[in-house]
Amino acid sequence: MTSTFDLPQRLLLGAGPSQTTDRVLRALGSPTLGHLDPAFGELLDDLSARLRTVFRTENRVAFPVSGTGSAGMETMVANLVSPGDRVICGIHGLFGERMADELARHGAHVVRVEGEWGRAIPLELMTEATKDGFDAMFVVHAETSTGVAQPLDGLADLCRANDALLLVDCVTSLGGHRLELDAWGVDAAFSGTQKCLNVPPGLAPFTLGPRAVAKAETVDCPSWYFDLSLVLGYWSGDGGRAYHHTAPINLIYGLHEGLGDVIEEGLEARWARHERAHGALLRAVRALGLERLAPEGEQLNSLLAVRIPEGVDDAAVRGSLLLEDGIEISGGVGKFAGSVWRLGVMGFGANPEPQRRLVEALAKRLGHEPADALAELDAGWTSD
């Protein structure tokens, strides 16, 4: 029997989900094992080891939360924040706003540090917010709504001086933009599978350092599903795996292979490829009259946010790219709705061939001949 639902072929070059690789697709179709099968348990152990490698951490706790990136966010807050805790929250885009909302829902006293959308938050602003003490500090390392990478320099020192935790959202940086959790003193982080790892959405890579583990032991987690004292009984494997919920078996296969892609390429090489891909695409779209939102030095290599030229119909261009060219890009959100396009430079998308398809299609939609833009793209990929 064949499927009765005919899906179109798309090239996903928006803010996510990203294009799933053939390797991951094959893994997703592997025979489903039981979640307590010892063979599956061996795969879980190897998956955790791969996550440690890609997160650049020695943390004992490293596993994927069963749920999208937002489930990773909920797990972080539910286990590390108690009602009344003073939490500094850096906000320079939609996902900082989302975390501020999440923290408030859990009863935290949220200290909002408002940065300019499209810019990184200056360290001075974060430092000023610490003067009255705090229990945790949260920042979005990769702000998907604006294409900005937030430097983490100095934040761990502020947190250690106040016996506070440093919490990080790295949904769109894991596997595509330099990320050094241990070296940068990050205590807890969450990500998503559907960005630079080229795995379908549905899992949230998550890790806790020793200081965060100690804090979690003191927090009365209000969630049953995300309670780490229960979930880790399954993922730790110590003395056998205690049933908590049925893990998404085949998605875990896919993540295992997606992480394998990253490790085989090598993190340094992969980060360098994303940086080059971002630069090459920027050169190409500038030839089409588009300019990057983030200033030089604050750009997120895995996502290029560009300003839409005056007089260009945002929805019409994105719609024709999708329906006529089979290419998905993302529009702006929040303050940038209708004025920004977000172009994914994630894993598979950080390669010349998909970028050539995008540049050719964009040139047509914007009324340009593609030759100059393609020449800039090629130059970006071949220049030293």
N, C-alpha and C positions, 0 to 999 in steps of 0.2 A: 504494500500500500504506500502510495506517495503522499506527500503533504498537499493539502488542498489550499494552503495559504501561500501565495506567490509573493515573495519579498523582493524589492528592487535592490540592485547592487549600488552601494554608496561608497564614496571616499570621504571618510570622516576627518575633517581638518578644522574642527571647531574647538570649543573649550572642553569637550568631552561629552560622551564617551569617545575614545580614540579608536583607530582601526585595530581590530583583533587580528593577530598574526596567524598564519597557517599552523605554526607549531602549537600555539595555544588552542586553536580550533580542534586540532587532532586530539589534544589532551582532554578537552571537554567531552569528546565523544568516547572516551575510554569506558570500559565496563564499570558500573557503579558498585563499590564495595560497601559493606556495612560500616557505620561510623565507629564501631568498636572492634572491627577486624584488625588483628595485629599487623597485617601487611599495611593497612592504612595508617596505623599508628607510627610505623617506621617512616612513612612519607611525611607525616606531621612533624616528626622530629627534624627531618631534613629541611622541611619548609621553614621551620623556626630558625635553623642555622642560616639558611639563605637570607631570611629577613635581617638577621643580625649583620650579615655582610653588607647588604644594600643600605641599611640604616647607618652603617659605620658605628656599630655599638657592640659592647660585650654584655649588654643587659640580658639577664636570665629570662625576663618576660619579653617575648617577642612572638606575636601570633596575629592572625587576622580575625577581627571581630566579624561575626556573621551579620552582615548588613553593609550598607553603603558607607561612604566617608562620614556622613552625618551620624551614623551609629558609632563610629570611632569617637566623634566629638562628644556624644552623649555618654559613652563609657568613661571618657576622661573626666568629665565634670561629675558624674554620679559617684565616682570612686575617689576623687581627689579633692572635692570641695564640699565643705559642710555649711549649713545655714549660718549666715553671719560672717563667714570668711571674707576678708578684704582681698579682692582680686583685681589687679590692674589689667585692663583689656585694651590692647592696641587696636585702633579701628582706622583703616585707610581704604576700606572697600566693603563689599557686601558680606564677606565671610567673617570679618571682624564684628560687623553688626550682628550677624547670626550667633556668634559665640557670646556676645554681650547679652542677647536675649536668653540663650541657654543658661548662662550663669545666673541671671536674675530669676529664672523659673525654679532654680534649685536653691534660692534663698541667699545667694551671695550678695555681699555689698560690692557692687561693680564700680570700679574707678575707671571711667572712660578716658582714654587718651586719644583725642581726635586728631588724626593726621589728614593731609590733603589726599583725596582720591586721585590716584595716578602717580603718587610719590611714596617713597619710603618714609617711615616715621623717624624723625631725628632722635638720636640717643638722648639728647638733652630733655626732650619732652617726657620720655619714659623715666628718666632719672628724677625729674621734678615730681612725678607722681608717687615716688617712693618715700617722700619725706615724712609721711604719717604712718609708715609701716604697712606691711601687706603680707598675705599668706601665700599668694601665687601671682604669677605674671603670665599672661597669654599673649602670643603674637601669631599672626599668619605669616609664615615664611614665604609662601607662594600665593599671592592674592590673585585668584583666578578671574576676578571681576575686572581687573585693571592691567594685568600683565606685569606686576611689580614684584620684585624679590626683596624681602625685608632683611637687611643685615642683622645678624644676631650678636655681633661683637659687643661685649660689655654687659649684655643682659644677664648672663650667668653670674657675673661678679656682683651685680646688684642684688640678685636673688640670694646668693650665698651669704651676703652681708646681713640679710634680713631673715635668714633661715626659711626662705620661701622657695617654692617650686617654679621652674621655668617650663611652661607648657607651650607646645608648638603644633600648628596645623601645617603639614607639608604634603597636602593632597596632590598638588600639581608640581611638586619638585622632586619627589622620590623617584629616582632612576632617570632624571633628566636635567637636574640643576644641582650644582655642588651642595651636598648635605653631609655634615660631619657631626652627628649627634653627641658622641662622647667628647670630641675635641672642643665642641662649643658649649658643653655643660648643660645640655638639654635633659630635663628630668622625665618628660613624657611627651610622646608625639603620636599623631595619627595621620593616616594617609588614605588613599583610595586606589583601587586596582585599575580604574577605567581611564587613567591619564597616561603617564609615561610608561607604565608597565604593559600597555596594550592588552589588558585582560578585561572581560566584560564587567560591568558594575555589579556589586553585590557583596564585596568583602572590603574591610577596612584594616589594612596593616597597622599594627598598634604595638607600642613598646613602652615599658616603664623601667626607669633606673632605680637603684637601691633606695634613694631618698623618697621617690614616689611610692615605692612598695611599702615603705615604713608608714607613710602618710595614709595610704589606702587601708592599712590595718586599723586605723583609728576612726575611719569614716563609716557612719551607718548608711550604707548605700540604699537609696530609696527604690532602686530598680531591681527586680528579680532577674530579668533577662540579661542585664549588663553587669551584674554583681560579680566582680573579679574573684571574690572569695569562693564563688561557686564555679565560674567559668574555668578558672585555672586548674581546678581539679581534673578537668578533662584535658586541657592543653599541656599541663606540666608533665603528665605521664608518670609522676612519682608514685610508685607503688600501684600502678594500674590506672586506667583512665576512668574517672567517675562520670557517669552519664549526666549531662546537663540539658542539652538540646541536640537534635540531630543536625550535625554539621552539613553545610552545603557541599557534599562530597565532590561533585564534578567541577564546581567552581574552584575548589581547592586544588584539584589537578591542574586547572588552567593557571592559577597563580604560581604554582610550583614551576611550571614551564616558563611563564613570563619572567620570573626571577632568574631562571636559568639563562634566558637570553641576556639579561643584564650582566650576570656574573661572567658569562663566557666572553662577552665583548670587553669587559673590564670597566670598572666605574670611571676611572680617569679618562679612558678613551671615549666612553659614552657621554660623559659631561662635555668633553671637547667637541664631539660631533654635534650635540645639541647647540652649543655656543656657535659653532660654524654655521649650522643650519639656520639659526635665528638671524645671524648677520647676513647670510646670503638672501634670505627671504625679505629682509628689510631693504636691502639694496634694490631688489626687484620691485617691491611695491612702491618704493619712493619714485621709481621711474614711471609709475602709474598715477602719481600725485597724492600718495598716501603718506602720512607721517605717524611715527610711533608716539603713543601716549607717554610712556615712561621715558625719562631722560637717560642719557648714557650713564652706565654704572648702576642703575637701579632696575634694569630690565630683567624679567624672568625669561630665561632662555627657552623654556618649554612652551611659552605662549606669547604671541605677538599681538598686542592690542594697538589698533591704528585708528586715527580719526577719519571719519567719513567726510569726503569733500562736500562743500556746500552745493546744494542742488541735486545731490544724488539720493535716490529713494532707497533707503536702507532695506526695507522689507522686500521691495521688488527685486533688488539685486540678489539678496540671499535666496529668495524664492526661485528665481530663474537658475541660479547656480545649482540648487538642489534638484529641481524637477527636470531641467534641460541638460545640465552637465553632470548630474549625479554627484555633486560635491557639496558637503555641508560645512558651512562656517557659522560662527555664532555672532549674534548681535550683542550690543551693550546691555548692561543691567543697571538698575538703580539710577544714579545720577547720569550715567552714560547711555541710557536707553535711547536708541535712535541716532546716536552720534558717534558710536564706536563699533568697529568689527573686531572680533577676537579670533585670531588664526592659530590653530593648534600646531605646535612644533614638538610633537610627543612621540618618542620611540620610532615607529614605522614612519610617521609623518615628518620626521627630521631627516629626510633623505631627498636627493635631487629629483627623482621621478615624480613622486606625488606633488612636490612643490612646483614642478614644471606644469603639471596639469592645472593646478590652482592658478598660477600666474597667467597661463594662456586664457583660461576661462574668465578671470577677473578683467584682463585687458579687453576682451570682447565686450563684457558688460559695461565697462567704463568708457568705451569708445576709443581705445588705443590700439595701435598695432603692437603685437606682443614682442617683436624682435628686440627692441632696446631693453625691455624688462627681463627677457630671457637671457640676454647677454650679461646683464648685471647679476642675475642669479648664478650663471655659470662662473662668472668672475669671483663671486663670493665663495663658491665651493672650491675653486682652484687656487686662489691667492694664498700666499703664506701668512 
